[in-house]
Every structure is written in structure tokens, then in C-alpha cells.
């Protein structure tokens, strides 16, 4: 299969997972679309170097994480998050792109902490893999994870978010 065909097949087969990953990083659909498109442009440019890889998804995730960090460093904007609803939402069958209570809480975290949580608990990467993906030291990953979890524990209504009773 020619290089262009392999890239097209990669995009077709992995687009849904990339958009889901992008949404978890950015917290909204508009930024997700921008992030995925920018990442795929960079991956396409690097595709000749990636042809020997069976699955370039790790490279693409790294590009997405670094682009996301770069964007939030440039913007330094805050997202105003509405109040957490009084009723629990089934995480498995979320509300069509709407935030669930857990993602409301995660969206309030600084982008670096949010990226570490997404990579650890959603993508199930190790500390070393997260460090390599974000281009930081494993100590920074541990520090960001500690701060993120502490911030989530301090979030009001943590009983609904963290599943405590």
C-alpha cells in the first residue's frame, strides 16, 4: 500500500480514538477538532519517517499532548465551569458530548495536571511513558499527578465525583 494509503487508513481506523483523546485533553469539541487536525497535519508531514512503524498512534498522541500544552501556554485562558448537577450521570453513557460530573472537575484543573490525569487514567500510560509523551521528567509527572488528585479531592461535592459515601 502506498504511503498516502497507509496514512489515510491510519486516520480512518484511529480518528475516533484520537478525537476522544483530544476531547479529554481540551475539554470542548471546538478545541478538540483544532487539536486533532493540527496533530494530523504534523503526523502527515512526518509520515515518511513513521512508515516502518506498525501503529503510529503513540507518536500521534505525543504530538497532540505537546500541541495542547503549547496552546494552553500561549492562551493562558480559564474555562468557567457551570455548577456540578445534583444528580449523578452515567460515565459510560455520558450525555452526548456534555461534561459529566467527573469531567467537570477535571476541566477545572490546570492543563498540565489534566494532561497527566488523562494520560494515566484514560490512556493507562506509565509514569515513564507520560514523561516521554509530555517531554518532562518522571518527577514532574508524579508532582503534577499528586497536585491534580489533591485538587480533585478538594473539589466541592467530591462525594459524587470520587464515589465516596
VMD Tcl script that draws the C-alpha trace (Angstrom):
set ca {
  {0.00 0.00 0.00}
  {1.44 3.44 -0.88}
  {2.36 5.85 1.92}
  {-0.69 8.02 1.30}
  {-2.94 4.97 1.52}
  {-1.39 3.90 4.81}
  {-1.87 7.38 6.26}
  {-5.49 7.51 5.09}
  {-6.12 4.07 6.58}
  {-4.50 5.16 9.85}
  {-6.75 8.23 10.02}
  {-9.85 6.19 9.16}
  {-9.13 3.50 11.72}
  {-7.94 5.72 14.59}
  {-9.84 9.01 14.13}
  {-12.49 8.19 16.72}
  {-9.89 7.34 19.37}
  {-7.88 10.48 18.54}
  {-10.96 12.70 18.86}
  {-11.89 11.06 22.16}
  {-8.33 11.57 23.44}
  {-8.33 15.18 22.18}
  {-11.63 15.88 23.91}
  {-10.26 14.61 27.20}
  {-7.25 16.89 26.83}
  {-9.08 20.03 25.73}
  {-12.48 19.72 27.37}
  {-14.51 21.02 24.43}
  {-15.38 19.98 20.90}
  {-14.09 23.06 19.09}
  {-10.60 22.86 20.55}
  {-10.66 19.09 20.02}
  {-11.24 19.47 16.29}
  {-8.43 22.03 16.04}
  {-6.06 19.86 18.07}
  {-6.71 16.69 16.06}
  {-6.42 18.49 12.73}
  {-3.16 20.22 13.72}
  {-1.75 16.94 15.02}
  {-2.68 15.05 11.86}
  {-1.00 17.73 9.75}
  {2.21 17.23 11.73}
  {1.91 13.45 11.59}
  {1.33 13.57 7.82}
  {4.49 15.65 7.42}
  {6.43 13.06 9.46}
  {4.74 10.08 7.82}
  {7.78 9.01 5.72}
  {9.72 8.53 8.98}
  {6.81 6.60 10.52}
  {6.26 4.14 7.67}
  {8.21 1.40 9.41}
  {6.01 1.54 12.49}
  {3.06 -0.83 12.67}
  {0.92 1.65 14.58}
  {1.96 5.33 14.87}
  {-0.74 6.11 17.46}
  {1.82 6.73 20.22}
  {3.61 9.31 18.10}
  {0.27 10.96 17.31}
  {-0.72 11.09 20.99}
  {2.63 12.67 21.83}
  {2.12 15.29 19.11}
  {-1.38 16.00 20.44}
  {-0.23 16.32 24.05}
  {2.61 18.66 23.12}
  {0.40 20.77 20.86}
  {-2.16 21.02 23.65}
  {0.46 22.13 26.18}
  {1.79 24.63 23.67}
  {-1.67 26.06 23.01}
  {-2.59 26.50 26.66}
  {0.75 28.09 27.40}
  {0.05 30.64 24.67}
  {-3.54 31.28 25.68}
  {-3.39 31.04 29.46}
  {-7.15 31.22 29.49}
  {-9.54 29.93 32.07}
  {-12.65 27.89 31.45}
  {-15.64 28.82 33.52}
  {-17.33 25.61 34.52}
  {-21.01 25.58 35.46}
  {-22.05 24.06 38.76}
  {-21.97 20.29 39.04}
  {-25.51 18.86 38.61}
  {-27.35 17.47 41.62}
  {-27.80 14.06 40.04}
  {-25.14 11.60 39.00}
  {-24.53 10.92 35.31}
  {-23.62 7.50 33.98}
  {-19.99 7.94 32.88}
  {-20.28 5.04 30.46}
  {-23.20 6.58 28.58}
  {-22.45 10.29 29.04}
  {-24.78 12.97 27.78}
  {-23.81 13.35 24.12}
  {-20.63 15.37 24.40}
  {-21.72 17.15 27.58}
  {-19.46 17.17 30.60}
  {-20.14 14.52 33.19}
  {-19.50 15.40 36.83}
  {-16.03 13.88 36.80}
  {-15.06 15.81 33.66}
  {-16.47 19.00 35.18}
  {-13.97 18.55 37.99}
  {-11.12 17.53 35.67}
  {-11.82 20.54 33.41}
  {-11.14 22.88 36.34}
  {-7.58 21.58 36.69}
  {-4.65 23.38 35.10}
  {-3.93 21.89 31.65}
  {-0.71 20.17 32.73}
  {-2.43 18.36 35.58}
  {-5.36 17.49 33.31}
  {-2.99 16.07 30.67}
  {-1.23 13.89 33.26}
  {-4.56 12.51 34.56}
  {-5.86 11.79 31.06}
  {-2.66 10.02 30.06}
  {-2.52 7.99 33.28}
  {-6.13 7.01 33.87}
  {-7.68 7.20 30.42}
  {-4.78 6.12 28.22}
  {-3.33 3.96 31.04}
  {0.26 5.03 30.39}
  {3.02 4.55 32.96}
  {4.82 7.49 34.57}
  {7.78 6.98 32.22}
  {5.50 6.92 29.16}
  {3.71 10.07 30.33}
  {7.04 11.81 30.91}
  {8.19 10.87 27.41}
  {4.88 11.95 25.88}
  {4.88 15.35 27.57}
  {8.63 15.88 27.38}
  {9.03 16.28 31.15}
  {10.81 14.32 33.88}
  {9.10 11.45 35.74}
  {9.36 13.59 38.89}
  {7.30 16.30 37.22}
  {4.71 13.69 36.28}
  {4.49 12.49 39.89}
  {4.27 16.06 41.15}
  {1.54 17.00 38.67}
  {-0.38 13.79 39.47}
  {-0.16 14.47 43.22}
  {-1.39 18.05 42.77}
  {-4.18 17.01 40.38}
  {-5.52 14.35 42.73}
  {-5.29 16.73 45.69}
  {-7.22 19.34 43.72}
  {-9.89 16.79 42.79}
  {-10.18 15.64 46.40}
  {-10.71 19.27 47.46}
  {-13.43 19.81 44.83}
  {-16.86 20.53 46.34}
  {-19.28 17.63 46.01}
  {-16.35 15.25 45.93}
  {-18.67 12.50 47.22}
  {-20.40 12.47 43.83}
  {-17.20 12.91 41.83}
  {-14.89 10.50 43.63}
  {-17.55 7.93 44.54}
  {-17.16 8.38 48.33}
  {-20.12 7.94 50.62}
}
mol new
graphics top color blue
foreach p $ca { graphics top sphere $p radius 0.5 }
foreach p [lrange $ca 0 end-1] q [lrange $ca 1 end] { graphics top cylinder $p $q radius 0.2 }
display resetview
